[in-house]
Amino acid sequence: MPHLSPLNWFSIAIFFYMCVYTIFSLIWWHQPILIQPMKGDKSKETLWNW
């Protein structure tokens, strides 16, 4: 297995974070009932209060 430099590890971490964030966002918007809206987020609060 080739040695990875710290920069490569950082890039992999960013890529992994973006993938998780994207999946979480899709779940959030497709299933809004299952996830409580964050306090201070007016758009989700408005949708939630309908």
CHARMM internal coordinates of N, CA and C (Angstrom, degrees):
IC EDIT
DIST 1 N 1 CA 1.4714
DIST 1 CA 1 C 1.5158
ANGL 1 N 1 CA 1 C 109.98
DIST 1 C 2 N 1.3248
ANGL 1 CA 1 C 2 N 118.11
DIHE 1 N 1 CA 1 C 2 N 124.54
DIST 2 N 2 CA 1.4720
ANGL 1 C 2 N 2 CA 120.44
DIHE 1 CA 1 C 2 N 2 CA -177.71
DIST 2 CA 2 C 1.5169
ANGL 2 N 2 CA 2 C 111.52
DIHE 1 C 2 N 2 CA 2 C -66.89
DIST 2 C 3 N 1.3157
ANGL 2 CA 2 C 3 N 114.82
DIHE 2 N 2 CA 2 C 3 N 148.33
DIST 3 N 3 CA 1.4600
ANGL 2 C 3 N 3 CA 120.50
DIHE 2 CA 2 C 3 N 3 CA 179.56
DIST 3 CA 3 C 1.5296
ANGL 3 N 3 CA 3 C 110.16
DIHE 2 C 3 N 3 CA 3 C -74.28
DIST 3 C 4 N 1.3074
ANGL 3 CA 3 C 4 N 116.72
DIHE 3 N 3 CA 3 C 4 N 134.63
DIST 4 N 4 CA 1.4661
ANGL 3 C 4 N 4 CA 120.94
DIHE 3 CA 3 C 4 N 4 CA 178.82
DIST 4 CA 4 C 1.5220
ANGL 4 N 4 CA 4 C 109.40
DIHE 3 C 4 N 4 CA 4 C -102.55
DIST 4 C 5 N 1.3113
ANGL 4 CA 4 C 5 N 115.11
DIHE 4 N 4 CA 4 C 5 N 134.46
DIST 5 N 5 CA 1.4598
ANGL 4 C 5 N 5 CA 119.90
DIHE 4 CA 4 C 5 N 5 CA 177.69
DIST 5 CA 5 C 1.5201
ANGL 5 N 5 CA 5 C 110.07
DIHE 4 C 5 N 5 CA 5 C -77.22
DIST 5 C 6 N 1.3245
ANGL 5 CA 5 C 6 N 118.49
DIHE 5 N 5 CA 5 C 6 N 161.40
DIST 6 N 6 CA 1.4727
ANGL 5 C 6 N 6 CA 120.52
DIHE 5 CA 5 C 6 N 6 CA 177.67
DIST 6 CA 6 C 1.5230
ANGL 6 N 6 CA 6 C 112.84
DIHE 5 C 6 N 6 CA 6 C -54.95
DIST 6 C 7 N 1.3367
ANGL 6 CA 6 C 7 N 116.46
DIHE 6 N 6 CA 6 C 7 N -34.35
DIST 7 N 7 CA 1.4642
ANGL 6 C 7 N 7 CA 119.33
DIHE 6 CA 6 C 7 N 7 CA 179.49
DIST 7 CA 7 C 1.5199
ANGL 7 N 7 CA 7 C 110.59
DIHE 6 C 7 N 7 CA 7 C -64.78
DIST 7 C 8 N 1.3416
ANGL 7 CA 7 C 8 N 116.49
DIHE 7 N 7 CA 7 C 8 N -40.43
DIST 8 N 8 CA 1.4594
ANGL 7 C 8 N 8 CA 119.85
DIHE 7 CA 7 C 8 N 8 CA 178.28
DIST 8 CA 8 C 1.5196
ANGL 8 N 8 CA 8 C 110.94
DIHE 7 C 8 N 8 CA 8 C -65.64
DIST 8 C 9 N 1.3285
ANGL 8 CA 8 C 9 N 117.02
DIHE 8 N 8 CA 8 C 9 N -41.20
DIST 9 N 9 CA 1.4620
ANGL 8 C 9 N 9 CA 120.16
DIHE 8 CA 8 C 9 N 9 CA 177.35
DIST 9 CA 9 C 1.5238
ANGL 9 N 9 CA 9 C 110.26
DIHE 8 C 9 N 9 CA 9 C -61.63
DIST 9 C 10 N 1.3292
ANGL 9 CA 9 C 10 N 116.70
DIHE 9 N 9 CA 9 C 10 N -39.64
DIST 10 N 10 CA 1.4666
ANGL 9 C 10 N 10 CA 120.79
DIHE 9 CA 9 C 10 N 10 CA 179.14
DIST 10 CA 10 C 1.5251
ANGL 10 N 10 CA 10 C 110.36
DIHE 9 C 10 N 10 CA 10 C -64.12
DIST 10 C 11 N 1.3215
ANGL 10 CA 10 C 11 N 117.03
DIHE 10 N 10 CA 10 C 11 N -41.71
DIST 11 N 11 CA 1.4684
ANGL 10 C 11 N 11 CA 120.93
DIHE 10 CA 10 C 11 N 11 CA 179.63
DIST 11 CA 11 C 1.5228
ANGL 11 N 11 CA 11 C 110.54
DIHE 10 C 11 N 11 CA 11 C -64.51
DIST 11 C 12 N 1.3399
ANGL 11 CA 11 C 12 N 116.00
DIHE 11 N 11 CA 11 C 12 N -42.29
DIST 12 N 12 CA 1.4595
ANGL 11 C 12 N 12 CA 119.91
DIHE 11 CA 11 C 12 N 12 CA 179.05
DIST 12 CA 12 C 1.5286
ANGL 12 N 12 CA 12 C 110.01
DIHE 11 C 12 N 12 CA 12 C -63.80
DIST 12 C 13 N 1.3330
ANGL 12 CA 12 C 13 N 116.89
DIHE 12 N 12 CA 12 C 13 N -39.86
DIST 13 N 13 CA 1.4613
ANGL 12 C 13 N 13 CA 120.56
DIHE 12 CA 12 C 13 N 13 CA 179.53
DIST 13 CA 13 C 1.5241
ANGL 13 N 13 CA 13 C 110.60
DIHE 12 C 13 N 13 CA 13 C -63.52
DIST 13 C 14 N 1.3340
ANGL 13 CA 13 C 14 N 117.43
DIHE 13 N 13 CA 13 C 14 N -43.31
DIST 14 N 14 CA 1.4583
ANGL 13 C 14 N 14 CA 121.16
DIHE 13 CA 13 C 14 N 14 CA 178.78
DIST 14 CA 14 C 1.5272
ANGL 14 N 14 CA 14 C 110.44
DIHE 13 C 14 N 14 CA 14 C -63.20
DIST 14 C 15 N 1.3307
ANGL 14 CA 14 C 15 N 116.84
DIHE 14 N 14 CA 14 C 15 N -43.96
DIST 15 N 15 CA 1.4632
ANGL 14 C 15 N 15 CA 120.85
DIHE 14 CA 14 C 15 N 15 CA -179.70
DIST 15 CA 15 C 1.5262
ANGL 15 N 15 CA 15 C 110.16
DIHE 14 C 15 N 15 CA 15 C -62.42
DIST 15 C 16 N 1.3416
ANGL 15 CA 15 C 16 N 116.89
DIHE 15 N 15 CA 15 C 16 N -44.63
DIST 16 N 16 CA 1.4641
ANGL 15 C 16 N 16 CA 120.95
DIHE 15 CA 15 C 16 N 16 CA 179.83
DIST 16 CA 16 C 1.5169
ANGL 16 N 16 CA 16 C 110.37
DIHE 15 C 16 N 16 CA 16 C -62.58
DIST 16 C 17 N 1.3502
ANGL 16 CA 16 C 17 N 116.93
DIHE 16 N 16 CA 16 C 17 N -42.70
DIST 17 N 17 CA 1.4618
ANGL 16 C 17 N 17 CA 121.20
DIHE 16 CA 16 C 17 N 17 CA 179.29
DIST 17 CA 17 C 1.5265
ANGL 17 N 17 CA 17 C 111.29
DIHE 16 C 17 N 17 CA 17 C -61.83
DIST 17 C 18 N 1.3207
ANGL 17 CA 17 C 18 N 117.15
DIHE 17 N 17 CA 17 C 18 N -42.31
DIST 18 N 18 CA 1.4585
ANGL 17 C 18 N 18 CA 120.17
DIHE 17 CA 17 C 18 N 18 CA -179.43
DIST 18 CA 18 C 1.5308
ANGL 18 N 18 CA 18 C 110.69
DIHE 17 C 18 N 18 CA 18 C -65.39
DIST 18 C 19 N 1.3422
ANGL 18 CA 18 C 19 N 117.11
DIHE 18 N 18 CA 18 C 19 N -38.55
DIST 19 N 19 CA 1.4644
ANGL 18 C 19 N 19 CA 120.15
DIHE 18 CA 18 C 19 N 19 CA 178.32
DIST 19 CA 19 C 1.5228
ANGL 19 N 19 CA 19 C 110.49
DIHE 18 C 19 N 19 CA 19 C -63.31
DIST 19 C 20 N 1.3306
ANGL 19 CA 19 C 20 N 116.68
DIHE 19 N 19 CA 19 C 20 N -46.30
DIST 20 N 20 CA 1.4605
ANGL 19 C 20 N 20 CA 120.67
DIHE 19 CA 19 C 20 N 20 CA -179.90
DIST 20 CA 20 C 1.5260
ANGL 20 N 20 CA 20 C 110.16
DIHE 19 C 20 N 20 CA 20 C -63.94
DIST 20 C 21 N 1.3493
ANGL 20 CA 20 C 21 N 116.25
DIHE 20 N 20 CA 20 C 21 N -41.91
DIST 21 N 21 CA 1.4612
ANGL 20 C 21 N 21 CA 120.41
DIHE 20 CA 20 C 21 N 21 CA -179.64
DIST 21 CA 21 C 1.5309
ANGL 21 N 21 CA 21 C 111.20
DIHE 20 C 21 N 21 CA 21 C -62.76
DIST 21 C 22 N 1.3344
ANGL 21 CA 21 C 22 N 116.73
DIHE 21 N 21 CA 21 C 22 N -40.85
DIST 22 N 22 CA 1.4621
ANGL 21 C 22 N 22 CA 120.71
DIHE 21 CA 21 C 22 N 22 CA 179.76
DIST 22 CA 22 C 1.5229
ANGL 22 N 22 CA 22 C 110.88
DIHE 21 C 22 N 22 CA 22 C -64.98
DIST 22 C 23 N 1.3421
ANGL 22 CA 22 C 23 N 116.41
DIHE 22 N 22 CA 22 C 23 N -44.94
DIST 23 N 23 CA 1.4667
ANGL 22 C 23 N 23 CA 120.00
DIHE 22 CA 22 C 23 N 23 CA 179.20
DIST 23 CA 23 C 1.5162
ANGL 23 N 23 CA 23 C 110.23
DIHE 22 C 23 N 23 CA 23 C -62.42
DIST 23 C 24 N 1.3370
ANGL 23 CA 23 C 24 N 116.23
DIHE 23 N 23 CA 23 C 24 N -43.33
DIST 24 N 24 CA 1.4629
ANGL 23 C 24 N 24 CA 120.28
DIHE 23 CA 23 C 24 N 24 CA 179.37
DIST 24 CA 24 C 1.5272
ANGL 24 N 24 CA 24 C 110.84
DIHE 23 C 24 N 24 CA 24 C -62.04
DIST 24 C 25 N 1.3287
ANGL 24 CA 24 C 25 N 116.91
DIHE 24 N 24 CA 24 C 25 N -40.48
DIST 25 N 25 CA 1.4644
ANGL 24 C 25 N 25 CA 120.55
DIHE 24 CA 24 C 25 N 25 CA 179.50
DIST 25 CA 25 C 1.5259
ANGL 25 N 25 CA 25 C 111.24
DIHE 24 C 25 N 25 CA 25 C -64.05
DIST 25 C 26 N 1.3363
ANGL 25 CA 25 C 26 N 116.99
DIHE 25 N 25 CA 25 C 26 N -41.81
DIST 26 N 26 CA 1.4586
ANGL 25 C 26 N 26 CA 120.39
DIHE 25 CA 25 C 26 N 26 CA 179.12
DIST 26 CA 26 C 1.5186
ANGL 26 N 26 CA 26 C 110.54
DIHE 25 C 26 N 26 CA 26 C -63.56
DIST 26 C 27 N 1.3278
ANGL 26 CA 26 C 27 N 117.11
DIHE 26 N 26 CA 26 C 27 N -43.57
DIST 27 N 27 CA 1.4648
ANGL 26 C 27 N 27 CA 120.43
DIHE 26 CA 26 C 27 N 27 CA 179.08
DIST 27 CA 27 C 1.5238
ANGL 27 N 27 CA 27 C 109.49
DIHE 26 C 27 N 27 CA 27 C -63.91
DIST 27 C 28 N 1.3430
ANGL 27 CA 27 C 28 N 115.63
DIHE 27 N 27 CA 27 C 28 N -41.78
DIST 28 N 28 CA 1.4685
ANGL 27 C 28 N 28 CA 120.74
DIHE 27 CA 27 C 28 N 28 CA -179.11
DIST 28 CA 28 C 1.5201
ANGL 28 N 28 CA 28 C 110.81
DIHE 27 C 28 N 28 CA 28 C -57.77
DIST 28 C 29 N 1.3455
ANGL 28 CA 28 C 29 N 117.17
DIHE 28 N 28 CA 28 C 29 N -48.73
DIST 29 N 29 CA 1.4613
ANGL 28 C 29 N 29 CA 120.19
DIHE 28 CA 28 C 29 N 29 CA -173.20
DIST 29 CA 29 C 1.5265
ANGL 29 N 29 CA 29 C 112.67
DIHE 28 C 29 N 29 CA 29 C -79.98
DIST 29 C 30 N 1.3420
ANGL 29 CA 29 C 30 N 118.22
DIHE 29 N 29 CA 29 C 30 N -26.67
DIST 30 N 30 CA 1.4585
ANGL 29 C 30 N 30 CA 119.74
DIHE 29 CA 29 C 30 N 30 CA 179.37
DIST 30 CA 30 C 1.5264
ANGL 30 N 30 CA 30 C 112.10
DIHE 29 C 30 N 30 CA 30 C -85.31
DIST 30 C 31 N 1.3295
ANGL 30 CA 30 C 31 N 117.52
DIHE 30 N 30 CA 30 C 31 N -22.13
DIST 31 N 31 CA 1.4604
ANGL 30 C 31 N 31 CA 120.85
DIHE 30 CA 30 C 31 N 31 CA -179.66
DIST 31 CA 31 C 1.5282
ANGL 31 N 31 CA 31 C 109.62
DIHE 30 C 31 N 31 CA 31 C -131.72
DIST 31 C 32 N 1.3426
ANGL 31 CA 31 C 32 N 117.86
DIHE 31 N 31 CA 31 C 32 N 66.17
DIST 32 N 32 CA 1.4668
ANGL 31 C 32 N 32 CA 120.57
DIHE 31 CA 31 C 32 N 32 CA -174.51
DIST 32 CA 32 C 1.5232
ANGL 32 N 32 CA 32 C 112.97
DIHE 31 C 32 N 32 CA 32 C -68.37
DIST 32 C 33 N 1.3433
ANGL 32 CA 32 C 33 N 117.37
DIHE 32 N 32 CA 32 C 33 N -21.29
DIST 33 N 33 CA 1.4563
ANGL 32 C 33 N 33 CA 120.04
DIHE 32 CA 32 C 33 N 33 CA -176.52
DIST 33 CA 33 C 1.5288
ANGL 33 N 33 CA 33 C 110.58
DIHE 32 C 33 N 33 CA 33 C -71.31
DIST 33 C 34 N 1.3312
ANGL 33 CA 33 C 34 N 116.69
DIHE 33 N 33 CA 33 C 34 N -30.65
DIST 34 N 34 CA 1.4586
ANGL 33 C 34 N 34 CA 120.29
DIHE 33 CA 33 C 34 N 34 CA -173.39
DIST 34 CA 34 C 1.5213
ANGL 34 N 34 CA 34 C 112.82
DIHE 33 C 34 N 34 CA 34 C -81.25
DIST 34 C 35 N 1.3235
ANGL 34 CA 34 C 35 N 117.33
DIHE 34 N 34 CA 34 C 35 N -16.60
DIST 35 N 35 CA 1.4626
ANGL 34 C 35 N 35 CA 120.35
DIHE 34 CA 34 C 35 N 35 CA -175.76
DIST 35 CA 35 C 1.5138
ANGL 35 N 35 CA 35 C 109.24
DIHE 34 C 35 N 35 CA 35 C -121.08
DIST 35 C 36 N 1.3279
ANGL 35 CA 35 C 36 N 116.77
DIHE 35 N 35 CA 35 C 36 N 123.48
DIST 36 N 36 CA 1.4542
ANGL 35 C 36 N 36 CA 120.23
DIHE 35 CA 35 C 36 N 36 CA 178.88
DIST 36 CA 36 C 1.5296
ANGL 36 N 36 CA 36 C 109.84
DIHE 35 C 36 N 36 CA 36 C -65.70
DIST 36 C 37 N 1.3280
ANGL 36 CA 36 C 37 N 118.39
DIHE 36 N 36 CA 36 C 37 N 137.66
DIST 37 N 37 CA 1.4641
ANGL 36 C 37 N 37 CA 120.41
DIHE 36 CA 36 C 37 N 37 CA 177.65
DIST 37 CA 37 C 1.5178
ANGL 37 N 37 CA 37 C 110.97
DIHE 36 C 37 N 37 CA 37 C -67.08
DIST 37 C 38 N 1.3200
ANGL 37 CA 37 C 38 N 116.26
DIHE 37 N 37 CA 37 C 38 N 147.57
DIST 38 N 38 CA 1.4604
ANGL 37 C 38 N 38 CA 120.64
DIHE 37 CA 37 C 38 N 38 CA 179.00
DIST 38 CA 38 C 1.5177
ANGL 38 N 38 CA 38 C 109.86
DIHE 37 C 38 N 38 CA 38 C -72.54
DIST 38 C 39 N 1.3304
ANGL 38 CA 38 C 39 N 116.18
DIHE 38 N 38 CA 38 C 39 N 140.62
DIST 39 N 39 CA 1.4577
ANGL 38 C 39 N 39 CA 119.45
DIHE 38 CA 38 C 39 N 39 CA 177.21
DIST 39 CA 39 C 1.5235
ANGL 39 N 39 CA 39 C 108.86
DIHE 38 C 39 N 39 CA 39 C -66.67
DIST 39 C 40 N 1.3218
ANGL 39 CA 39 C 40 N 116.21
DIHE 39 N 39 CA 39 C 40 N 132.74
DIST 40 N 40 CA 1.4537
ANGL 39 C 40 N 40 CA 120.49
DIHE 39 CA 39 C 40 N 40 CA -179.71
DIST 40 CA 40 C 1.5103
ANGL 40 N 40 CA 40 C 112.85
DIHE 39 C 40 N 40 CA 40 C 100.09
DIST 40 C 41 N 1.3440
ANGL 40 CA 40 C 41 N 117.34
DIHE 40 N 40 CA 40 C 41 N -12.76
DIST 41 N 41 CA 1.4575
ANGL 40 C 41 N 41 CA 119.47
DIHE 40 CA 40 C 41 N 41 CA 177.96
DIST 41 CA 41 C 1.5270
ANGL 41 N 41 CA 41 C 107.74
DIHE 40 C 41 N 41 CA 41 C -93.61
DIST 41 C 42 N 1.3193
ANGL 41 CA 41 C 42 N 116.45
DIHE 41 N 41 CA 41 C 42 N 97.48
DIST 42 N 42 CA 1.4566
ANGL 41 C 42 N 42 CA 121.44
DIHE 41 CA 41 C 42 N 42 CA -172.01
DIST 42 CA 42 C 1.5299
ANGL 42 N 42 CA 42 C 112.11
DIHE 41 C 42 N 42 CA 42 C -65.76
DIST 42 C 43 N 1.3305
ANGL 42 CA 42 C 43 N 118.13
DIHE 42 N 42 CA 42 C 43 N -34.22
DIST 43 N 43 CA 1.4531
ANGL 42 C 43 N 43 CA 120.21
DIHE 42 CA 42 C 43 N 43 CA -177.03
DIST 43 CA 43 C 1.5293
ANGL 43 N 43 CA 43 C 110.28
DIHE 42 C 43 N 43 CA 43 C -65.30
DIST 43 C 44 N 1.3500
ANGL 43 CA 43 C 44 N 116.79
DIHE 43 N 43 CA 43 C 44 N -46.00
DIST 44 N 44 CA 1.4620
ANGL 43 C 44 N 44 CA 119.16
DIHE 43 CA 43 C 44 N 44 CA -179.84
DIST 44 CA 44 C 1.5224
ANGL 44 N 44 CA 44 C 110.22
DIHE 43 C 44 N 44 CA 44 C -70.93
DIST 44 C 45 N 1.3320
ANGL 44 CA 44 C 45 N 117.83
DIHE 44 N 44 CA 44 C 45 N -35.55
DIST 45 N 45 CA 1.4554
ANGL 44 C 45 N 45 CA 119.77
DIHE 44 CA 44 C 45 N 45 CA 178.51
DIST 45 CA 45 C 1.5279
ANGL 45 N 45 CA 45 C 110.24
DIHE 44 C 45 N 45 CA 45 C -63.61
DIST 45 C 46 N 1.3354
ANGL 45 CA 45 C 46 N 116.49
DIHE 45 N 45 CA 45 C 46 N -39.20
DIST 46 N 46 CA 1.4604
ANGL 45 C 46 N 46 CA 120.10
DIHE 45 CA 45 C 46 N 46 CA -179.92
DIST 46 CA 46 C 1.5246
ANGL 46 N 46 CA 46 C 110.14
DIHE 45 C 46 N 46 CA 46 C -64.80
DIST 46 C 47 N 1.3279
ANGL 46 CA 46 C 47 N 116.92
DIHE 46 N 46 CA 46 C 47 N -44.62
DIST 47 N 47 CA 1.4572
ANGL 46 C 47 N 47 CA 120.09
DIHE 46 CA 46 C 47 N 47 CA 178.97
DIST 47 CA 47 C 1.5261
ANGL 47 N 47 CA 47 C 110.26
DIHE 46 C 47 N 47 CA 47 C -64.60
DIST 47 C 48 N 1.3304
ANGL 47 CA 47 C 48 N 115.58
DIHE 47 N 47 CA 47 C 48 N -38.21
DIST 48 N 48 CA 1.4595
ANGL 47 C 48 N 48 CA 120.81
DIHE 47 CA 47 C 48 N 48 CA -178.05
DIST 48 CA 48 C 1.5316
ANGL 48 N 48 CA 48 C 110.85
DIHE 47 C 48 N 48 CA 48 C -65.53
DIST 48 C 49 N 1.3349
ANGL 48 CA 48 C 49 N 117.40
DIHE 48 N 48 CA 48 C 49 N -36.53
DIST 49 N 49 CA 1.4592
ANGL 48 C 49 N 49 CA 121.34
DIHE 48 CA 48 C 49 N 49 CA -173.95
DIST 49 CA 49 C 1.5193
ANGL 49 N 49 CA 49 C 113.69
DIHE 48 C 49 N 49 CA 49 C -81.68
DIST 49 C 50 N 1.3234
ANGL 49 CA 49 C 50 N 118.22
DIHE 49 N 49 CA 49 C 50 N -4.11
DIST 50 N 50 CA 1.4592
ANGL 49 C 50 N 50 CA 118.93
DIHE 49 CA 49 C 50 N 50 CA -179.91
DIST 50 CA 50 C 1.5173
ANGL 50 N 50 CA 50 C 109.67
DIHE 49 C 50 N 50 CA 50 C -64.25
END
COOR INIT
IC SEED 1 N 1 CA 1 C
IC BUILD
